[in-house]
Amino acid sequence: MDGYQKSGHAIYDIKYHVIWVTKYRYKVLRGQIAVRLRELIRQGCDARGITILQGR
């Protein structure tokens, strides 16, 4: 059971699939905003021990 997390009563593997779509699909996540958001998401994941498997 390699790759699974274990607690006293359970063995688990949690995965999330996040899709971010703005209202009316406005193209707001571009340029410097997109770069900064990517940095913040990576920092938050690192602080919580979350592994990002794939990103665009």
C-alpha positions in Angstrom: 0.0 0.0 0.0 2.7 2.4 -1.0 1.5 6.0 -1.5 -1.5 5.8 0.9 -1.8 7.7 4.1 -2.6 5.9 7.3 -4.4 6.9 10.5 -5.5 4.8 13.5 -8.7 3.7 11.8 -8.3 4.2 8.1 -6.0 4.0 5.0 -6.7 6.7 2.4 -5.5 8.5 -0.7 -7.3 11.8 -1.4 -7.0 13.6 -4.8 -8.6 16.9 -5.8 -9.3 18.2 -9.3 -9.7 22.0 -9.3 -11.1 23.9 -12.3 -11.1 27.7 -12.0 -13.6 29.5 -14.3 -14.4 33.2 -14.0 -17.9 34.6 -14.5 -18.7 34.9 -18.2 -15.3 33.2 -18.8 -13.5 36.6 -18.8 -9.7 36.2 -19.5 -8.5 37.7 -16.2 -5.8 35.1 -15.2 -3.2 36.1 -17.7 0.3 37.7 -17.6 1.7 38.7 -14.2 -1.6 37.8 -12.5 -1.3 34.2 -13.6 2.3 34.0 -12.6 1.6 35.4 -9.1 -1.4 33.2 -8.6 0.7 30.1 -9.6 3.3 31.1 -7.0 0.7 31.6 -4.3 -0.9 28.2 -5.0 2.5 26.5 -4.9 3.4 28.2 -1.6 0.1 27.2 0.0 0.5 23.6 -1.1 4.1 23.4 0.1 3.1 24.8 3.5 0.4 22.1 3.9 2.5 19.2 2.5 0.3 18.9 -0.7 1.8 17.5 -3.8 0.8 19.0 -7.2 0.7 16.2 -9.8 -0.1 18.3 -12.8 -0.8 21.9 -13.6 -1.1 24.2 -16.6 
